[in-house]
Amino acid sequence: MKNKIQHKEILKTLVFVLPYIVVEFTNTILVIIDKSLSNSVGKTAIIVFSSFITLNWAINTVQGCISQAHSIVLVRDKTNYKNINTTGVALELFCSLVTSIVLFIFSKNITYIYTLEDNAREILTIILKLKAIQLPFVSIGFIARNDLKINNKTREIFIIMVIASIINILGDIISIKYGYNEIGIYIATIVSTIINTSLLFIVSKFKIGKVTLEYIKEIFEYAKDLIFNKVIQRIVNIWYTSVASSFGTNIYAIHCACATIIDTVTEISDGYHSGLLIAYSNDIENKKENLIRKVDIVGFYGIGFGVLIGIILMYPTWWLLGRAIPWNECNPYIWFYSLEFLATVASCNYTAYLSANKDTKAIRNMALIGGLCVRIPLVMLAKYINLGLIGLSFVCGIDRTVRTIYLRIYIKRKYV
């Protein structure tokens, strides 16, 4: 009887999470179309935008972690949402403005992390300056989006996302038609971001409260752990991409195509994590029994879903994003790169559970254990023995798998 009840609870959770996955899945499809137009400009565009993705993650680090911390606080304290949301916006705005100023000033210096041809470097420099302009609009939009997510308003997020994406795609088409190429494409992204953020605030009926010291402290209590993890992760990713760029333009182009495909598909896991965070928070507040067992079974189904998504999306995503690099050059490496996607899906399940418990200590150490202790030594070994793309493609999956195992061991020791 207990097993039947448990499986009903699991089914209920999966149904609850599904709208969040659908939103991110749709977003991924729209992002793929957007990137397809961007990458259709040629090999230089693939290299520029793939290199930018890694830098973009680093640029968004603090803002993204504040957003995650805001979600952790809000999901367990919905009655004080006005003050929590207003404090979140103030923190996001302050941090993003500081980051934008630094980014704008040092944009060209940052590009020397990579081994790039002069044309690609100049384009990437301009895009980084444009990113500095875009960042504050992106960061404050996180808060309004979190508010809608936690109030289960996925339909509203879906509609806003579609509207903003259509504007972005139309902007891409116009930019390419009139020869503005990479720069015009990113300007279209900025316009889309401003519209997206504006609609999120309007639809969420954002209500201004107070910026309180209490919630500044609480948000930073969780954000500091998340930031530590992400900073290490970003450093490792940038270093890893830098090493990949040193293999030569042709090999780096294949790496960029494969990495862009996996990074894009992995965005679906954001919806999976968001839905599980809310579901597990509700379970904790309702004092559900056998929750750890439920988390493990949900994780098993999640990996199965990830395998299915990978099989379905991999070739079409390559055709849209990376066809400037022939499929026979990406295959079979792309499947080795996809191990990172599956391991990320698995780890999202456990990070959602820990976040629902307001426990970010283990999350803080993920990149330290997986990135510094696994990825860097393995990449150095792969380069030393000249494993090329085989080595690069396997390393990320091994790194993420180690992180997932670490989280499960932590949960077993503390919560079982």
N, C-alpha and C positions, 0 to 999 in steps of 0.2 A: 504493500500500500504506500509506504514511504517513497519507494522508487517512482510509482505512478505520479504521486503528488509532486515530487522533485522534477520529473520530466514535464509536467504541466507548467511548473514555474519557469523552467527553461524555455519552453515554447512561448510563454507569455513575455519573457524578457526579449527573446529574438523578435517577436512581433513589435514590441515597444521600440526596439532599436532600429527596425527596418526603415521607418521614414527618414531617420538621420543618415542612414547609409544611402538611401535613394537620393537625398539632397546632394551628398558629396559625390555620388556616382554620376549624377547629372552634371554637377559642376566639373567633374573630371572630363566628361565627354565634351563639354563646352570649352574647357581649357585645352583639350587635345585639338579641337578645331582652330582655336586661337593660335596655338603653337604651330599647327600645321601651316597656317598662313605665314607665320613668322619665319619658319624654317624653309619655306618654299623659295625664299630669296636666294638660297644657295648654301654652300658648305661654310662660308664665313659666318653666316647667320646662325647656323647650328652651333658652331664653336663659341660665338659670342654669347648667345642666350644660354647655352649649357654652362659656360663659365660663370655667367651672371647668376644662375640659379644657386650655385654654391655660395657665392658672395651674398646673394639676397637672403638666404637662410641666416647667415651671420649677422647681417644688418637688422633682421627682424628678431634677433634673439631675445633681447630684453623685453621688447613689446609683446612678443608671443608668450613669454613666461609670465608677465604681468597678467595677460589675458587668461592663461591657465589658472593662475592663482586666484584671480577674480572669480572664475567659475567655481573653484573649490569652496570659496567663502560664500558665494551667492547660493549655491545649490543646497547648503545646509542652514541658511539663514535668510529665507525669502521675505520675511516680514519687514526687514530693514533695507529693502532693495534700493530705495532712493539714495540713501547715503552710500551704500556699497557701490552702486553704479556711478554716482558722481565722483566718488573718490577714485574709482577705476579710471574714469575719463581724465581726471586731473593728472594722475600718475602717467598714463599713456602719453598725454600731450607733452608733459615736461620731458620725459625720457626720449620721445621721438624727436623733439626739437633739438635737443643736445646732440643726438646721433646724426640728424640731418646736417647740422652745421659742420661737424667733423667730416662727414662723408663728402659734402660739397667741396670742402677745402682740399682734401687729400685723395680725391677720386682717381687721379692719374697714377699717383704713387701706389695705390692699392692694386692696380692692374698688373704691376710687376711681380706679383705673386706667381703669375702664369708665364709660360714661355709662349708668347703670341707674336704673330706677324704685325707690322706697324698698323695696317688698316684695321685689323680686328681690335687692336689696343685702343685706337682712337675712338672707334664706335663704342666700345665697352666703357670708356671714360665718360662719354656723353650720357650714356644710359645710367651710369651711377649718379651723375648730377641730377638727372631727371628723377631717379629713385629718391634722392634727398628731398625733392619737392613733394613727391607722392606719400612719403612715409607717415607724416602726421595724420593724413586722411585714412590711411590703412589702419593705423593703431587705434584711433578712437572708435572706428567701426567695429573692432573686436568686441567692445563692451556692449554695444546695442545688439550685436549678433548673439552674444552669450545670453543676454536677457531673453531674447526670443527663443533660443534653444531650451533654456531651463523652464520656460513656460510652455514647452511643447508646441510652439508655433512654427513648425517646420514648413508648413504650407506657405506662410508669408516669406520665409527665407528663400524658399524655392522660387517664388514669383520674382522677388527682387533680384536674385542671382541670374535668372533667365533674362530679365530686362537689361541688367548691366552687361551681361555677356554678349547679348545681341548688339548692343552699342559698341562694345569692344571689337567684335568681329567685323562690323560694318566699318569701323575706323581703320582696322587692319587692311581691309579690301581697298579703301580709298587711298591709304598710304602707299600700298604696293602699286596701285594703278598710276598714281602720279609721281612715283619714283622716290618717295620719302623713305621707303624701306625700313631698316631697323629703328631709326629715330622716330619716324612717324608712327610706327607700330607701338612704341612705348608711350608716346604722347596719347595715343588712343586708350592705352591702359590707364593712364592717369585720369582722363576724362571719365572712363568707366568707373574707376575707384571712387571718385567724388560723387557720382550719381548713386552708386551702391551704398556708400556710407550715409548720404542724405536720406535715402529711402529707408534704411535700417532705423535711423533715429525717428523718422516720421511714423513708420508703421509700429514701432515698439512703444510709441507714445511716451518717449523718454521724459521722466519727471526729475527736475533738478532738486537735489537734497543738499546735504552739507558734506564738505570734505573734512572727515574726522580723523584725528590722530589714531583712534582705536582701529579703524579699518585700514589706514596706511600701514600700521604695524602688522596687522593680521595678513594683509595681502603680501607684504614683503617677507613675512615669516615663511610662507610657502614659495614665494617667487625666488628667494635667494638660493634655495635648494635646486629649483628648476633651472635658474640661470647658471649655476655652477656646472650642472650637467650639460646644458646646451653650449656654454662657452667652450668646454672641453671638446664637445662633439663638433662644433663649428671649426675649431682649430684643426682637429683631426681631419675633417672633411676637406678643408682648404689645402692642407698639406697633402692629402691623398690625391686631390685633383691636380695639384701642382706637380706631383710625381708623375701622374698620368700624362700631363702635358709635355713632360721631358722625354717621353718615348718617341716623339716625332709627330708631325702634323697628321699623317694618315692614321696611325694607331690612336692618337688622341681623338680624332674625328669619330672613329668607331666607338671609343669609350663614351664620348659625349652623346652619341645617338642612343646607345644602350642605357646610359645613366639617366638621360632625359625621359626615356620611355618608362623606366622603373619609378623614377621620382614622381612622374605624373600619375601613374596608376596607384602609387602608394598614398596619394592624397585622399583616396576613398577611406583609408583607415581613420581619418580625422572624424568622419561621421560615426564610425563604429565606436571610437573612443568616447565621443560626446554622449551618444545614446547610452552606453554602458555606465558612464559616470553618473548620469541621472538615475538610471535603473538601480545600480548598486547603492546609491545614496538613499533611495526610497526603501530598499531592502534593509539597510542598516538602521534607519529610523524606525522601521516596523519590526525590527529585531527578528528577521527571518532566520530560521534554523538551516543548518547544512549549507551555509552560504559559500564556503570555500569549495565544497564539492561542486556546487552549482557553477562557480567561476571556472573551475577546471573543465567541466563539460561544455560550457559556453565557448571556452577557448578552443576546444576540439572542433566544434562546429565552425568556429571562426576560421580556423586553418583550412578546413574543407571548402568553405566559401572562397577563401583566398586562392586556392588551387584552381577552382572553377573560373574565377574572374581572370586569373592569369592566363589560363588556356584560351579563354574567349577573347581577351583584349590584346594579347601580345602582338600578334601579326597586324591587326587593324591599326593599332597604335603606332607600330613601326611605319606602316604605309602612310599614315598621316603626319608623323613627326620626323621620321628618320630616313625616308626613302631616297634622300640625296646620297645616303650611304647604302649600297646594295644589300639586300636581305642576306645573301650568301656570305657577306662579310660580317654581318651582325650575328648570324646564326653559326654555331650554337651558343656563343658567348651570352646572348641575351637571356637564355634560360638559366645560366649560372648567376647572372646579375639578379634574376627574379627571386632567388633564395632570400635576398634581403627583404623583399616585399612580404613574403610569407612569415619571416621571423618578426617583422615589424607588426604585422597583424596580431601575432601571438602575444607580443609584449604589450600591445595596446590594451588587451584584456586585463592584464595584471596591473598596469599603471592606472587604469580606470578604477580598479578595486582599491588600490592604495590611495588614490586621490579622494575617493569617496569616504575613506577613513581619515582624511586629512593627514595622511602619512606620506611625506615626500622625501624622507631620509634615504630610502633605497633608490628612488628615482635619481636623487642627487649623484649617486655613485655609478650610474649605468655607463656613462661615457668613459669614466675613469677606468672601469674594469674592462669594458668591451673595446673602447677606442684606443686608449693609451697602451693597455696591456695586451691587446690582441691585434687590432688592425695595424698599428704602426710597425710592430715587429714582423708581422706576416708580409706586409707590403715591402719592407726592407729585404726580407728573405726572398720574396718573389722577384724583386729587381736584381738582387745579387746573383741568383741562379738563372736569371733571364727567362722567367715564366710568361712574361708579356701579359696579354689580355686574359689568359687563363688564370693567372695569379690574381690580377686586379679584380676579376669578376667573382672569384670564390671568396675573397677576403671579406667583403661586406656582409655576405650571408653568414659566415662564421662568426663575425663580430656581433651581429644582431642575435644570433642564436645563443651565444654566451650570455648576453644581457638578459634574455628571456629566462634562461635557466637560473641565473642569479636572482631575478625577481621572485621566481617560484620558490627557491630555497629560503629567501628572506620571509616570504609569506608563511611558509610551512613552519619556520622556527618561531615566528611571532604570533600567528593567529590560529594555528591548529592546536 
